[in-house]
Amino acid sequence: MSNSSSSPSSNSSAPRRGPGGGGPFGGGGAPVVKAQDFKGSLARFITMLKPERVRLTFMVVLGVISVALSVMGPRILGNATNVIFEGVIGRSLAPIQDQIIKAQNLPAGTTLSLDQILQAMRQSGQAGASQMADMIAGMNNIVVGQGINFTRLGDIILVVLAIYAGSFLAGWLQNRIMTVAVQNTMRRLRDQIEYKLHRVPLSYVDQQQRGEILSRVTNDIDNVAQTTTQTFAQLITSTLTVIGVLVMMFTISWILALIALVTVPISVVMVTQIAKKSQPQFTEQWAATGRLNAHIEEMYTGHALVKVYGQQAASSAKFASENDSLFQAANKAQFISGTIQPSMGFISNLNYVLIAVVGGLRVAHGQLSIGDVQAFIQYSRQFTQPLSQIASMMNLLQSGVASIERVFELLDAPEQEPDPASPETVDNVVGRVEFDHVKFQYVPDKPLISDLNLVAQPGHTVAIVGPTGAGKTTLVNLLMRFYEVDDGQITLDGVNTRQMTRDNLRGNVGMVLQDTWLFKGTIEENLKYGVQRDLKPGEFIAATQATHVDPFVRTLPDGYQTMLDDEASALSAGEKQLLTIARAFLSDPQILVLDEATSSVDTRTEVLVQQAMNALRSGRTSFVIAHRLSTIRDADTIVVMEHGDIVETGNHDTLLAADGAYARLYRSQFETPDIEDEPAAPQDPGIQMLAEIRRKKTGASK
């Protein structure tokens, strides 16, 4: 199998050489990133919500209305309790009034005031009568002998129902508006990510695992959306509820309100300490998710090689390891943050007990009504409930901030050098390409191309050959500005390509790579991908016939409307390669780059495709990277590269006659050397070691 990589590297962190290279096992795991700036990341995300400020303002207003109505409910409902209790007490005072009238020899039918009855109860000396009188004294609407005022009770209940219905409606509208605002923000965030991925240099993509990038674009953004939807409106509502309830509690009893406030600093300290311990675990959880996704994506893409090399067990072991890392991180994060809710529940119950005891004592002394205590108990629940909700939402909030930090890391990735502000354009490209004293290195202090000079004349075919790692594909990467030269320049028709926009440059270049790329869609859509002009009648079929695509497409059930999946699994490797060649035909570029374009087709088809490519190259400047030298014999110029430098230049006959590097490559492919006539050459130490291992293994098997 031919390899068009430009340079091998022992450094695992070195970028892959070709566009989209790296193979199914390429790349390393993404490092675990600790939480960098919780407050800063949260504040930065909030600034992203600015375009939704009108909706958010309306949402806050609705939140205020909803909370205001909800906190009014218990106070009014307490009046209903008072009406019931006052009716019960008023009816129970009728016998007491009769006893007092009889004891004091008052005329029958005399009506005593409530104060007279209470005074008589205190003077009676009966056990508990004085305390009962103190409690009744705190009630202002008791009518002796009258039972429950159901008319007033019904009015109160109707008002409470209307208040709670209004609170529900305002809350529903608030959540609806919040959902729209969040989804709009997520759409803009995805647009930013998409735009960013088009601006990052190829070196960044080469150094990242595809599964890791996909995890940030999908899982992390989805987690941010879910977190924001579930927490943002709730945080506002909970905060407003705490403030509103606190105000209502102080209007009822400042003593009980202070008791309720004692639990707030305890809750804050507890939640803060738990959050500090759980935040790094949430960050590790999402980092582990990215690594696991990257491994799954790589193993799925290269599943055939995994089986060929018997790496199922190793792949499963790595999956188990990454899965276990995710389990450990998620388990720790959820366990630590999960202690918030029961802790807050304990504090809430403690607060409830204190209020119930103190409130009961104040009712007994007539300082509060039963309805006020009932309302206060409800308020205490409403007061601690939002605190508990805020505490429990710290789980989601921490997880969301960990995810948004990972998204921000992608958004903050270094971008490719921007196009010049006043670019030069080449409208009618002739096709003269010149490499002028070009220097380049992938890794600092490790030069690959030291001083390269090359001229491709318009309409000529330049074949680039050489051993693996010689720098062949690097030459193409520099021409396409996938990477920028470190020194020197590359010109197109005399214009420095760095002074052109990338779109203008690449719009005049067509590429056919060794690794085919087809997307999910019909065959026709794949073939017309990137075509920026209206095809002439018959031009589409002519191109597919010239590239021998038409015969095999005609055998498919739906012909050119046959749907391909992401991997184009219905086609063979050679058929996929033919489709990419036909796509280059249809794009009609002035400059062609063919990087091992026929490596996946059979010998007979290769001959036919070569004839088609000869016609395609007619009148165009072409760069052909090839290992099989039979495909470039008719090239106008053959460039032989070794270690990033050009060692020979000429046509096929001239280079064979020179008996240099090209001749050695040619003989290695087309001639069978006479080993007996070849001088003995010292063996490479690595070869000697491998041979010795093989001999020992063979001997052991015998």
GUKE-427110 format. One record per residue (C-alpha): x, z, y; residue in three letters. Coordinates in steps of 0.5 Angstrom, whole numbers, plus 2048, in hexadecimal, padded with zeros to 3 digits. Last residue first. Example, Ala and Ser with C-alpha at 12.3 -4.5 7.8 and 13.67 -1.06 7.14 Angstrom:
REM GUKE-427110
81B80E7FEser8198107F7ala
END
This chain:
REM GUKE-427110
81581F7CBlys8118227D1ser8178267D3ala81B8207D3gly81781C7D7thr8168227DClys81D8237DClys81E81C7DEarg81981C7E3arg81C8217E7ile82381E7E6glu8208187E9ala81D81B7EFleu82381F7F1met8278187F0gln8228157F5ile82281A7FAgly82A81A7FApro8298127FBasp82D80E7F6gln83480B7F8pro8338047F7ala8368007F1ala8377F97F3pro8327F47F1glu8337EF7ECasp8317F37E6glu82A7F47EAile8297ED7EBasp8247EE7F1pro81D7EB7F0thr81B7E77F6glu8157E77FAphe8147EE7FDgln81B7F17FDser81D7EA7FFarg8197EA805tyr81B7F1808leu8227EF807arg8227E880Aala81E7EC810tyr8247F1811ala8297EC811gly82B7E580Dasp82B7E1814ala8287DB810ala8227DF80Eleu8217E1815leu8217DA818thr81D7D8812asp8177DD814his8187DC81Basn81C7E1820gly81D7E8822thr8227ED81Fglu8237F581Fval81E7F7824ile81E7FE825asp819804823gly81D80681Dhis81D7FF81Aglu8197F981Dmet8197F281Bval8167ED81Fval8137E681Dile8127E1822thr80D7DB821asp80A7DE81Bala8097D9815asp80D7DD810arg8087E3812ile8037E480Cthr8097E3807ser80C7E980Aleu8087EE807arg8097F480Bhis8067F2812ala8057F3819ile8027ED81Cval8027EC824phe7FE7E6826ser7FE7E282Dthr7F87DE82Darg7F87D682Dgly7F77D6825ser7F77DD823arg7F07DC820leu7F27D581Cala7F77D9819asn7F37DF818met7EE7DA814ala7F47D7810gln7F77DE80Egln7F07E080Cval7EF7DB807leu7F67DD804val7F47E4804glu7EE7E3801thr7F27E07FBarg7F77E67FBthr7F27EB7FBasp7F07EF802val7F27F6804ser7F87F4807ser7F67EE80Bthr7F67F1812ala7FC7F5811glu7FC7F6819asp7F97F081Cleu7F97F1824val7F67EA827leu7F77E982File7F27E4832gln7EC7E782Fpro7E67E382Casp7E27E982Aser7DF7E5824leu7E57E4821phe7E77EB821ala7E17ED81Earg7E27E8818ala7E87EC817ile7E57F2817thr7E07EF812leu7E57ED80Dleu7E87F480Dgln7E27F780Blys7E17F1805glu7E87F3803gly7E77FA803ala7E17F97FEser7DA7F9802leu7D47FE800ala7D8804802ser7D8802809ala7DA80980Bglu7D580B810asp7D080780Dasp7CF7FF80Dleu7C87FC80Emet7C77F580Cthr7C47F1812gln7CA7EC811tyr7C77EA80Agly7C17EF808asp7C27EE800pro7CA7ED800leu7CC7E67FDthr7CC7E3804arg7D17E8807val7D67E6801phe7D67DF803pro7D67E080Basp7DC7E580Cval7E17DF80Ahis7E57E0811thr7E37D9813ala7DC7DA810gln7DB7E0814thr7DD7DD81Aala7D97D7819ala7D37DB818ile7D47DE81Fphe7D67D8823glu7D07D4820gly7CD7D4827pro7D17D782Clys7D27DF82Cleu7D17E2833asp7D67E6835arg7D97ED835gln7DA7EE82Dval7DC7F582Cgly7D87F6825tyr7D57EF823lys7D87EF81Cleu7D57F781Basn7CE7F581Eglu7CE7EF819glu7D07F3813ile7CA7F8815thr7CB7FF818gly7CF805816lys7D6804819phe7DC800816leu7E4801817trp7E97FE812thr7F0802812asp7F57FC811gln7F37FA819leu7F07F481Cval7F17F4823met7EE7F0829gly7F27F0830val7EF7EE836asn7EA7F3837gly7EF7F8836arg7F37F783Cleu7ED7F6841asn7EA7FD83Easp7F180083Earg7F17FF846thr7F77FB848met7FD7FE84Bgln800801845arg8007FA842thr8057F8847asn8037F1849val8077EB847gly8027E7843asp8017EE83Fleu8077F3840thr80A7F883Cile80F7FD840gln815801840gly81580983Fasp81080E83Basp80B809839val80480B839glu80080C832tyr7FA809830phe7FC804836arg7FA7FE831met8017FB832leu804802831leu80080382Aasn8027FC828val8097FE829leu808804825thr80580081Fthr80C7FD81Elys81080381Fgly815803819ala811808816gly81080480Fthr8157FF80Fpro8157F9814gly8117F3816val80D7F181Cile80B7EA81Dala80A7E6823val8057E1824thr8067DC82Ahis8007DA82Egly8037DD835pro80A7DF833gln80B7E6830ala8127E9834val8157EF831leu81A7F4833asn81A7FB830leu81F801833asp81F80782Fser81880782Bile81780D827leu81B81382Bpro81A81A828lys81C81E82Easp81481F82Fpro81081D829val80C81682Atyr81281282Dgln81280C831phe817807835lys815800837val81B7FC83Ahis8167F783Casp8117F5837phe80E7EE839glu8077EB838val8057E483Aarg7FE7E3838gly7FB7DE83Dval7F57E383Fval7F07E1844asn7EE7E7848asp7F47EB848val7F37F184Cthr7F77F6850glu7F47FD851pro7F3800858ser7F2807856ala7F6807850pro7F3808849asp7F4810848pro7F9812843glu7F681583Dgln7F281C83Dglu7F582283Bpro7F0827837ala7EB82B83Casp7E5828839leu7E782A832leu7E9831834glu7E3831838phe7DF830831val7E383582Earg7E283A833glu7DA838833ile7DA83A82Cser7DD84182Dala7D8842832val7D384082Egly7D5845828ser7D684B82Egln7CF849831leu7CC84982Aleu7CE850828asn7CD85382Fmet7C685182Emet7C585782Aser7C885C830ala7C3858835ile7BD859830gln7BF86082Fser7BF861837leu7B985D837pro7B6862832gln7B8868835thr7B486883Cphe7AE865839gln7AE86B834arg7AF86F839ser7AA86C83Dtyr7A586D837gln7A7874837ile7A687483Fphe79F87183Eala79D876839gln7A087C83Dval79C879843asp79587983Fgly79688083Dile796882844ser79D885847leu79E88C84Bgln79888F847gly79D894844his79B89283Dala79C88B83Fval7A388D842arg7A589083Bleu7A3889838gly7A788583Cgly7AD88983Bval7AC889833val7AA881833ala7AF87F838ile7B5883834leu7B288082Dval7B2879830tyr7B9879832asn7BB87B82Cleu7B7875829asn7BA87082Dser7C187382Cile7C1872825phe7BE86B826gly7C486982Amet7C886B824ser7C486881Fpro7C4861824gln7CC861826ile7CE86281Ethr7CD85B81Dgly7D2859822ser7D885C81Dile7D4859817phe7D385281Agln7DA85181Cala7DD854816lys7D9850811asn7DA84A815ala7E184B815ala7E184C80Egln7DD84780Cphe7E0842810leu7E784480Dser7E4843806asp7E183C807asn7E883A80Aglu7EB83D803ser7E683B7FFala7E7834802phe7EE834801lys7ED8367F9ala7E88307F9ser7ED82B7FBser7F382E7F7ala7EE82E7F1ala7EC8277F3gln7F38257F4gln7F48207EEgly7F781B7F1tyr7F28167F0val7EC81A7F1lys7EF81D7F8val7F08157FAleu7E98137F8ala7E68197FChis7EA817802gly7E5817807thr7E181D804tyr7E7821804met7E981F80Bglu7E282180Dglu7E2827809ile7E882A80Chis7E6828813ala7E082C812asn7E383280Fleu7E8832815arg7E383281Agly7DF837817thr7E583C817ala7E683B81Eala7DE83C81Ftrp7DF84381Bgln7E684581Eglu7E3845825thr7DD849823phe7E284E820gln7E684E826pro7DF85082Agln7DD856825ser7E285B827lys7E185A82Elys7D985A82Dala7D9860829ile7DD86482Fgln7D8861834thr7D2862831val7D486A830met7D686B837val7CF86783Aval7CB86B835ser7CE872837ile7CE87083Epro7C686E83Dval7C4874839thr7C487983Fval7BF875843leu7B987783Fala7BB87E840ile7BB87C848leu7B4878847ala7B187F844leu7B388384Aile7B187D84Ftrp7AA87D84Cser7A587884Dile7A8874853thr7AF875850phe7AC872849met7A986C84Dmet7B086A850val7B386B84Aleu7AE866846val7AF86184Cgly7B786184Cile7B8861844val7B285C844thr7B6857849leu7BC858844thr7B985783Eser7B5850841thr7BC84E844ile7BF84F83Dleu7BA84C839gln7BA84683Dala7C184583Cphe7C1847835thr7BE843830gln7BE83C833thr7C683E835thr7C784082Ethr7C483A82Bgln7C7835830ala7CE83882Fval7CD838827asn7CB830828asp7D182F82Cile7D6833827asp7D382F821asn7D3828824thr7D9826828val7DD82C826arg7DC82B81Fser7DD824820leu7E4825823ile7E682981Dglu7E3824818gly7E881F81Barg7EE82381Bgln7F2823821gln7F9821822gln7F7819822asp7F181A827val7F681D82Ctyr7FB81882Bser7F681382Cleu7F5815833pro7EF819836val7EA81583Aarg7E5812835his7E5819832leu7E381C839lys7DD81783Atyr7DA819834glu7DB820835ile7D982083Cgln7D281C839asp7D2822834arg7D282783Aleu7CD82383Earg7C8823838arg7C982A837met7C882C83Ethr7C182883Easn7C082C837gln7C183283Bval7BC830841ala7B782E83Cval7B7834838thr7B783983Emet7B1835841ile7AD83783Aarg7B083E83Aasn7AD83F841gln7A783C840leu7A584083Atrp7A784683Egly7A3845843ala79D84483Eleu79E84A83Bphe79F84E841ser79884B843gly79584D83Dala79885483Dtyr795855844ile78E852842ala78E85683Cleu79085D841val78A85B846val78585A840leu78786183Dile786864844ile77F861845asp77D86383Egly78086B840leu77C86B846arg775869843thr77786D83Dphe777873841asn77887883Cile77487E83Cgly771882842gln77088A841gly77588C846val77788584Aval77F885849ile78288084Easn788883851asn78C88684Amet79288A84Cgly78D89084Cala78B88F844ile792891842met792897846asp78C899844ala78E89883Dmet79489D83Egln78F8A2841ser78B8A283Bala7908A2836gly78E8A9833ala7888AC837gln7898B083Dgly7838AD841ser7868AD847gln78A8A6846arg7838A3843met77F8A6849ala7848A284Egln78489C84Aleu77C89C84Aile77C89D852gln781898853asp77D89384Fleu777894853ser771898851leu76A895850thr76489A850thr75F89884Bgly75D89F849ala75E8A484Fpro7658A884Fleu7658AE84Aasn76D8AE84Bgln76D8AE843ala7688A9842lys76A8A4847ile7718A5844ile76F8A483Dgln76B89E840asp77189B843gln77589C83Dile770898839pro77189283Eala77889283Eleu77988E837ser77588983Aarg77A888840gly78088983Bile77E883837val77C87F83Dgly783881840glu78687F83Aphe783878839ile784877841val78B879841asn78D87583Bthr78A86F83Fala78E871845asn794871840gly79386983Fleu794868846ile79B86B846arg79C86883Fpro79A861842gly79E861849met7A4860845val7A2859842ser79F856848leu7A685784Cala7AA855846val7A684E846ser7A684D84Dile7AD84F84Eval7AF84A848gly7AA84584Bleu7AF845851val7B584584Dval7B283F849met7B183B850phe7B883D852thr7BB83A84Cleu7B683484Carg7B9833853val7C0835851arg7C083084Cglu7C682C84Fpro7CA83284Flys7CA834848leu7D1832847met7D383784Bthr7D083C846ile7D5839841phe7DB83B846arg7D8842847ala7D884383Fleu7DF84083Eser7E2844844gly7DE84B841lys7E184A83Aphe7E884783Casp7EC845836gln7E984782Fala7EE84682Alys7EF83F828val7F183E820val7F583881Fpro7F283281Dala7F4830816gly7F982A815gly7F9823815gly7F881E810gly7F681E809phe7F1819809pro7F581480Dgly7F9815814gly7F780F817gly7F180E81Dgly7F580A821pro7FC80A81Egly80280E81Farg7FF81581Darg80281B821pro80781F820ala80582681Eser807826817ser80E824819asn812820813ser81081A817ser80F813814pro80F80E819ser80B80881Bser806808816ser804801813ser80480380Casn8037FE807ser800800800met
END
